[in-house]
Amino acid sequence: MLCDPRQFEGKPYVSGSHDCYGSFRDLFLAATGEILPDFARPEGWWDHPDLNLIEDYFSLAGFEDTGFTVNGARPMHVLLFAVASSKINHIGLYLGNGQFFHHQYQRLSIIEPLDGSWKSRCVKVLTHANAKQHAMGNLQQHFEKQPIYAKRRWLRG
């Protein structure tokens, strides 16, 4: 399945539907054909000490830890981040050529460089069996030649 992740950029943040998981889920579906569960995500779940939604639900959805650090990430690997927190509270999808897709709280969805700031917050790299089968080359071909993030600065919202 051929997928251009740039079509998923620039979408406004909506908690529980077009947040980091919802936007990731939409791109993952387009790239692999795999429908991921749409689990409930209450506003501000990341501030509740008893809720570890990302860690709890990703294993149920068929994702496995690659054992890689962020420097070993390959296209279609899922990047789990701890942003201003000690627990995982943000998701991104590695696209190749040092770029990843994500959707930060109250910003527009974006493809941007996986730079030092983001690398230092990445705590886990996951993979999914269907991502390996369907999309490794499909997303990568858009990003191997040249980075596109320089043209997308206006999306930073």
N, C-alpha and C positions, 0 to 999 in steps of 0.2 A: 504494500500500500504506500503510495507516494504522498508525502505530507510536507508542506512548507510551514514551519512553525511561526513565520512572520505574520501569518494571518491571525494569530492568537494574541498579538501585541496590541497595546493601547486600549484594553478593556478596563472599565472602571471596577473598583473593588466593591463587592457586595458580600458581606459576612454570611457564611453558610451556603453560598452558591458560587459566586465568582470571587473566591478568596484564593489563597495559595494552593489548597487542595483541589478546589473546583476547577481552577484554570489548568492545573497539572492534569487532572482527570480528563478534561476535554481534549487536550493535546495528545495525551496517551491513547485515548480512543481513536483519534484521527490517524495516529501513527501506526497503531498495532491492531485495531479492530477489537481490542479487549475492553469490555465494559467493567469498570471498577465500581465497587459499592459506593453509594452516596450516603455515608453515615452522618448522623446529626453532629453539628459543630456549633455549640452555643457561643454567642458573642463573649469574648474575653476568656475562653476556655483555658488559654495559656497561663492565666493568673491563678487558676485553681490548682492547689498542690496535688489533689487526688486524680486529676485528669492528665493522662499521657496519651492523648488521642492518636497522634501520629505513630508512636511506637506500638501501641496496642492494635491499631487497625491495619497497618501495613503488612504485618505478618499474616493476618487473616485474609488479606487480599492477594496473597501469593508472592509477596516480595521477600527476598532473602538478602542478608548482609553479604557483600562481596568480599569483605575482609580487606579491601583496598583503602588507602587514604585518599583524600581528594585528588592528590597528584596522579593517582592511578585510574581516575574516572574515565570511562569511555562513553561514546554517544549512547543515549537512552538509559544511562545510569541515573538513579534518583539520588539527589543530594539532600541530606537532612541536616538542618542547621539549628543551632541554639543562638537566637538573636536576643541579646540583652536578657538572657535567662540561663539557668543551669540545665534546663530541660529542652528537648527538641520541640521547636515551635514553628518551623518554617520548612517548606519543601521547594526544591528546584529540580529541573530536568537538564542534565548535561547534554549539550548539542554537538560538542566537538570544537576543535580549534580555539579552546580556551573560553567558550561562551556557554551560557546557560539561560534557560527560560525560568522566570518566576513571577510571583505576584505578591508584592509586599502590602502590608496593612495600609489601607486608605491611599494607595497609589495605583497607577495604571500598570497593567501587566507589561513585561518588558523582556527583551533579550539583552544581556549585557555581559561584560567580561567577568570571568571567575577570577577576580584579582585577589591580592593578599588579604584584604579586609574580609571578603567572603570566604576565602580558603580557611582563614583562622576560625571562622564560625561553623564550618562544616564538620560535623561529628560522626557522620556515618554515610556510607555509600551503598545503595541497594540496587538489586537487579530483579527482573521479572522474566520468567521463562518465555513469555510471548514477545517481550521486547527483543530478546535475542533472536527469535525466529523470524520476526517480521520487519523490524525497522532499523537494524543497525546501520545499514547503508542509506536508507531513505532520508533520514534527517542529516546524516553526516555530509552527504553530497552538497547540501546547501551552505555548509560552513567550512569546508576544507580549504577552499581557494582563498577567501579573504573574509575578515571580520566585517559584520554589518553594523555593529553597535555604534560606530561613529556617526552613521547617518540617522540614528534613532534617538539622539539626545533629547529631543523634544518630548519623548514619551515619559520622561522621568517624573512627570506630574508634580 
